[in-house]
C-alpha cells in the first residue's frame, strides 16, 4: 500500500501541500480531486520521488520514498507506471519505440523478440493492434492516451499513476479511457491513483475518492458520500465541476 504522512511542500513563498495525510490500500483505485492548483499533480510527483517534501514522508510498501538514495529510488520507480497528462509521447519515435523505451533503458537487456512480444501484448491490453510503425502525429487523441498507457504498463508495474487521463478528450473517448482504467485495475490487480477534475470520471472509476482543499486532504470516502455531502466546500466544488 501507499501511505502519505503529514506531507508539506512549498515553492518559494507559495505553500502547496500543507500536511497531506492519505492511505491508499493495495489493489484499490483512488481518485484525487480538487480545484486547479490545489496540489494534486504535486502530490503525485512526491509519490514517485520526483519531488522531495519539505516535511513528512511517503511510504510505498515498506520503503520511505524520501529517504531512499538515487539507486534505491530508481529501483522503486520500476514498480510504477505513469500516464502523463499530455501523454508525453516522443514525436520522432514510432509507437513501438515509444512503448519499448522503458525496456530499452532498463538494466536487464531484452532481446528484440521479447520486446516485440511485450509491445504487442500491452497494445492488445489497451485495445489497439497493428499500429507499431505509426508515429504519434498519425494517432487520434484517444489513441495517444492508450499508447502512453501501454508504455506505462510495459514493465508490469504494481502501481499506476494517472495525471488527468481524460483531459482534451471528447465524452465518448473519455468514457472509453475510464472503462480501460477500471478494467486494468481489476484485471492486473494494480494499485491506481487517478488525478482528475472530471467528476464523470470519478463516478466511473473510483473505489474511493479523496478531495484536496487548502493543501490538505479535506475528504476521503465513497463517491456517493461525496456527492451527498452537506459540507459547503464540497458542495461548491461539485457545483462548479458539473456546470
VEXNUGU-711097 format. One line per field, with one value per residue: residue number from 1; x negated, y, z of N, C-alpha, C in turn. Coordinates in steps of 0.2 Angstrom, whole numbers. Layout:
// residues N
tipa = NUM	... $
n.c1 = X	... $
n.c2 = Y	... $
n.c3 = Z	... $
ca.c1 = X	... $
ca.c2 = Y	... $
ca.c3 = Z	... $
c.c1 = X	... $
c.c2 = Y	... $
c.c3 = Z	... $
This chain:
// residues 243
tipa = 1	2	3	4	5	6	7	8	9	10	11	12	13	14	15	16	17	18	19	20	21	22	23	24	25	26	27	28	29	30	31	32	33	34	35	36	37	38	39	40	41	42	43	44	45	46	47	48	49	50	51	52	53	54	55	56	57	58	59	60	61	62	63	64	65	66	67	68	69	70	71	72	73	74	75	76	77	78	79	80	81	82	83	84	85	86	87	88	89	90	91	92	93	94	95	96	97	98	99	100	101	102	103	104	105	106	107	108	109	110	111	112	113	114	115	116	117	118	119	120	121	122	123	124	125	126	127	128	129	130	131	132	133	134	135	136	137	138	139	140	141	142	143	144	145	146	147	148	149	150	151	152	153	154	155	156	157	158	159	160	161	162	163	164	165	166	167	168	169	170	171	172	173	174	175	176	177	178	179	180	181	182	183	184	185	186	187	188	189	190	191	192	193	194	195	196	197	198	199	200	201	202	203	204	205	206	207	208	209	210	211	212	213	214	215	216	217	218	219	220	221	222	223	224	225	226	227	228	229	230	231	232	233	234	235	236	237	238	239	240	241	242	243 $
n.c1 = -4	-1	-6	-4	-11	-8	-13	-22	-25	-33	-35	-45	-38	-26	-14	-10	-7	-1	-2	3	12	14	20	18	25	19	21	32	42	40	46	41	47	50	49	41	23	22	13	13	6	-7	-7	-6	-19	-27	-25	-32	-45	-49	-49	-54	-49	-46	-43	-37	-33	-33	-27	-30	-25	-36	-45	-52	-50	-56	-68	-76	-91	-99	-100	-92	-80	-78	-76	-64	-55	-54	-43	-32	-20	-17	-5	-5	2	2	-1	-14	-22	-36	-38	-47	-48	-42	-27	-30	-43	-41	-34	-42	-53	-55	-60	-71	-79	-81	-91	-91	-94	-84	-79	-76	-65	-58	-55	-46	-36	-31	-27	-17	-8	-4	1	13	19	23	32	28	20	8	2	-11	-21	-17	-18	-16	-10	-1	9	25	31	37	31	17	17	20	9	-1	3	0	-14	-16	-12	-21	-32	-26	-20	-17	-10	0	0	11	12	23	31	41	41	44	50	65	82	86	74	68	76	72	58	60	66	56	47	53	55	42	37	44	41	27	24	18	12	20	19	28	28	39	50	62	78	87	78	73	85	85	73	69	64	63	63	53	53	44	40	35	22	23	29	46	57	61	68	82	89	103	104	97	104	117	114	116	107	101	90	87	99	99	88	92	103	97	89	98	105 $
n.c2 = -6	12	25	41	54	68	78	91	104	118	131	142	156	151	140	124	110	106	98	84	69	53	37	23	9	-8	-13	-5	8	24	41	57	73	90	108	117	119	115	106	93	86	89	81	68	68	68	55	46	51	62	74	81	81	95	92	78	61	48	33	18	2	-5	5	21	34	47	45	37	33	37	26	17	23	23	10	8	16	8	0	7	14	28	38	52	69	75	64	63	57	53	62	59	46	29	21	8	11	21	14	3	10	10	-3	-4	5	-1	-10	-24	-33	-34	-46	-43	-50	-52	-39	-36	-44	-41	-27	-29	-37	-27	-17	-24	-26	-13	-11	-9	-13	-18	-6	-2	4	17	35	46	58	53	48	48	58	50	38	41	42	29	22	29	23	10	10	14	2	-8	-12	-20	-14	-12	-2	11	28	41	56	67	59	60	73	84	75	69	67	53	46	49	41	29	28	29	17	8	11	6	-7	-12	-10	-20	-32	-33	-31	-20	-6	10	27	41	57	70	82	79	75	65	55	52	46	35	27	27	18	24	41	55	72	87	102	118	113	101	85	85	78	60	46	36	39	41	46	58	65	67	75	87	97	114	118	106	105	117	114	103	108	118	110	102	111 $
n.c3 = 0	-1	9	15	25	34	24	18	6	-1	-14	-16	-8	-9	-2	-6	-2	13	25	21	23	19	15	4	-1	-5	-22	-24	-33	-32	-33	-34	-31	-34	-34	-47	-46	-33	-28	-33	-44	-39	-28	-33	-40	-29	-24	-32	-30	-38	-33	-18	-1	10	23	32	25	13	11	2	0	11	11	13	3	2	9	2	-7	-23	-31	-25	-27	-40	-42	-35	-43	-54	-51	-54	-65	-76	-82	-91	-91	-104	-112	-117	-127	-138	-152	-163	-163	-167	-163	-157	-153	-144	-134	-130	-124	-110	-108	-116	-110	-98	-85	-86	-101	-115	-127	-145	-149	-137	-134	-144	-142	-130	-132	-141	-133	-123	-131	-136	-124	-121	-131	-144	-160	-172	-175	-173	-181	-183	-181	-167	-172	-181	-174	-166	-152	-142	-145	-143	-129	-126	-131	-123	-111	-113	-114	-100	-94	-99	-91	-82	-69	-51	-47	-54	-60	-64	-72	-75	-85	-94	-100	-113	-121	-130	-124	-127	-130	-117	-109	-113	-110	-96	-94	-97	-87	-76	-79	-81	-68	-61	-69	-68	-55	-49	-40	-41	-44	-48	-54	-56	-63	-68	-65	-70	-73	-61	-55	-63	-61	-48	-33	-21	-15	-14	-9	-11	-3	1	2	9	13	12	12	12	5	-1	-17	-18	-5	-6	-16	-9	1	14	16	14	7	-1	-8	-16	-24	-31	-38	-46	-54	-61	-69 $
ca.c1 = 0	-5	-4	-7	-10	-10	-17	-22	-29	-32	-39	-47	-33	-19	-13	-6	-5	-1	0	7	12	18	19	21	24	16	26	38	41	42	46	40	50	49	48	34	18	23	8	15	1	-12	-7	-8	-26	-31	-24	-37	-51	-51	-49	-56	-45	-49	-42	-33	-35	-29	-29	-27	-26	-39	-50	-51	-52	-60	-74	-80	-96	-97	-100	-86	-74	-77	-73	-57	-52	-52	-37	-27	-19	-15	-2	-6	7	2	-3	-22	-25	-41	-36	-51	-48	-36	-23	-34	-49	-39	-31	-48	-58	-57	-63	-77	-83	-82	-97	-91	-94	-79	-80	-71	-59	-55	-52	-41	-30	-28	-24	-10	-3	-2	6	19	22	27	37	25	16	5	0	-18	-25	-14	-21	-11	-6	4	14	30	30	38	26	11	18	19	2	-5	4	-3	-20	-16	-11	-26	-36	-22	-20	-12	-6	1	2	14	12	28	31	46	40	43	54	72	85	86	67	66	79	68	52	62	68	50	43	57	54	35	37	47	38	20	24	13	15	20	20	30	29	43	55	68	82	89	73	73	90	84	68	66	66	63	62	50	53	39	43	31	16	24	35	52	62	60	74	85	91	109	104	95	110	122	112	119	102	102	84	88	105	97	83	96	107	93	86	103	108 $
ca.c2 = 0	18	29	48	56	75	80	98	107	125	133	149	158	148	134	120	105	109	92	79	63	49	29	20	2	-12	-15	-1	14	30	46	63	78	97	114	118	122	113	102	86	84	89	75	63	68	66	48	43	54	67	80	79	85	99	89	72	56	44	26	14	-4	-3	10	28	36	52	43	32	36	38	19	14	27	21	3	9	18	2	-3	12	16	34	41	59	72	76	58	63	53	56	63	57	39	26	18	3	13	24	9	-1	14	8	-9	-2	9	-5	-13	-30	-32	-38	-47	-39	-54	-51	-33	-36	-48	-36	-22	-32	-38	-21	-14	-28	-24	-6	-11	-7	-18	-17	2	-1	8	23	40	50	63	49	45	52	60	44	33	43	41	22	21	31	19	4	11	14	-5	-12	-15	-24	-11	-13	5	16	35	44	63	70	55	62	80	85	70	70	62	46	44	49	35	23	28	27	10	5	11	2	-14	-14	-11	-27	-37	-33	-30	-15	0	15	34	45	64	72	87	77	72	60	50	50	41	29	23	27	14	29	47	60	78	91	109	122	110	96	80	88	72	54	41	34	44	43	51	65	68	69	79	94	102	119	117	101	107	122	111	99	113	121	105	99	116 $
ca.c3 = 0	-1	15	14	31	36	19	16	1	-3	-19	-14	-3	-10	1	-10	2	20	29	17	25	15	15	-2	0	-11	-26	-25	-37	-28	-37	-31	-35	-31	-38	-51	-42	-26	-27	-35	-48	-35	-23	-37	-41	-22	-23	-36	-29	-42	-29	-11	3	15	29	31	22	8	12	-3	3	17	9	14	-3	3	12	-2	-11	-30	-34	-22	-30	-47	-42	-33	-49	-59	-49	-56	-72	-75	-88	-90	-94	-112	-115	-117	-132	-142	-159	-168	-162	-168	-157	-154	-150	-138	-129	-128	-121	-103	-108	-119	-105	-92	-84	-89	-108	-118	-134	-149	-150	-131	-134	-149	-139	-124	-135	-144	-128	-120	-136	-136	-117	-121	-136	-150	-163	-179	-176	-170	-185	-184	-177	-163	-176	-185	-170	-163	-145	-138	-147	-140	-122	-125	-132	-117	-106	-115	-111	-93	-92	-102	-86	-77	-63	-46	-46	-60	-58	-70	-71	-79	-91	-100	-102	-120	-125	-131	-119	-129	-128	-110	-106	-115	-106	-89	-93	-98	-81	-72	-82	-79	-61	-59	-72	-66	-48	-48	-36	-45	-41	-53	-53	-62	-62	-72	-60	-73	-72	-54	-54	-67	-60	-41	-27	-16	-18	-9	-11	-8	-2	5	3	13	11	15	12	9	6	-7	-22	-15	1	-8	-19	-5	7	15	18	9	2	-6	-12	-21	-29	-36	-42	-51	-59	-65	-73 $
c.c1 = -4	-2	-8	-5	-13	-14	-16	-27	-27	-37	-40	-42	-27	-19	-8	-3	-6	2	4	6	17	16	22	19	22	22	32	37	44	41	46	42	48	48	41	29	18	17	8	9	-6	-13	-9	-16	-30	-30	-30	-44	-54	-52	-51	-52	-49	-49	-37	-36	-30	-31	-26	-29	-29	-45	-48	-54	-57	-67	-78	-86	-95	-96	-93	-79	-73	-74	-66	-53	-50	-45	-31	-26	-15	-11	-1	0	8	-1	-11	-25	-30	-39	-40	-52	-42	-33	-27	-40	-47	-37	-37	-53	-60	-61	-70	-82	-84	-89	-97	-90	-89	-81	-75	-65	-55	-51	-46	-35	-27	-24	-17	-5	0	3	13	23	26	31	35	21	14	4	-7	-22	-23	-18	-15	-7	-1	9	19	28	31	33	19	11	17	12	-3	-4	1	-11	-21	-15	-17	-30	-32	-22	-15	-8	-6	3	5	15	17	29	36	46	40	47	62	76	85	79	65	69	75	62	54	63	61	46	47	55	47	34	39	43	31	19	18	17	14	22	22	31	33	48	62	73	86	84	72	79	89	79	66	69	67	61	58	50	48	42	38	24	16	29	41	57	59	66	76	88	98	109	102	101	116	120	115	114	102	96	85	94	103	92	87	100	103	91	92	107	108 $
c.c2 = 6	23	36	51	63	78	87	100	114	126	141	151	155	141	130	114	107	104	87	73	58	41	26	13	-2	-14	-11	5	20	36	53	69	85	102	114	122	120	108	95	83	84	83	69	62	66	58	44	46	59	74	77	84	90	96	83	67	52	37	21	7	-3	2	17	31	42	51	38	36	35	31	16	17	24	14	3	11	13	-1	1	13	23	37	49	63	73	70	57	58	56	56	60	49	36	24	13	6	17	19	5	3	12	2	-8	1	5	-8	-20	-29	-37	-39	-44	-43	-53	-45	-32	-39	-44	-30	-24	-33	-32	-17	-17	-26	-18	-5	-9	-13	-15	-9	3	3	15	28	43	54	59	46	50	53	54	39	34	41	33	19	23	26	12	4	11	6	-10	-16	-19	-21	-13	-7	8	22	38	51	66	66	56	69	80	80	72	66	55	43	44	43	29	22	26	20	6	5	6	-6	-16	-15	-18	-33	-38	-33	-25	-9	6	22	38	52	66	78	85	73	65	54	48	45	35	24	22	21	18	35	51	67	83	98	112	117	104	91	82	83	66	49	39	40	46	48	58	69	71	73	85	99	107	119	112	102	112	119	107	103	116	116	102	104	114 $
c.c3 = 0	5	14	21	32	30	18	11	-1	-9	-18	-8	-4	-7	-3	-6	9	25	27	21	21	15	9	-1	-6	-15	-28	-30	-33	-33	-33	-35	-31	-36	-42	-46	-34	-24	-29	-38	-44	-30	-27	-38	-34	-22	-27	-35	-34	-39	-22	-6	8	22	27	27	18	9	6	-1	10	16	10	8	-2	7	8	-6	-19	-33	-31	-25	-37	-47	-40	-39	-54	-57	-51	-63	-71	-82	-87	-94	-101	-115	-115	-121	-136	-149	-164	-168	-164	-162	-153	-150	-143	-132	-126	-124	-114	-103	-111	-114	-98	-91	-87	-97	-111	-125	-138	-149	-143	-131	-139	-146	-134	-127	-138	-139	-124	-124	-136	-129	-117	-127	-143	-153	-170	-180	-174	-174	-186	-179	-173	-167	-181	-181	-167	-155	-141	-139	-143	-132	-121	-126	-126	-111	-107	-112	-104	-90	-94	-97	-81	-70	-58	-45	-53	-57	-64	-68	-77	-85	-96	-102	-110	-125	-125	-126	-121	-127	-121	-107	-107	-111	-98	-89	-93	-91	-76	-73	-80	-72	-58	-62	-69	-59	-46	-43	-40	-42	-47	-51	-58	-59	-64	-67	-63	-72	-65	-52	-58	-64	-52	-37	-21	-19	-12	-12	-7	-8	3	7	8	10	15	16	9	11	-1	-11	-20	-9	-1	-11	-15	1	8	17	12	4	-3	-11	-18	-26	-34	-40	-48	-57	-63	-69	-81 $
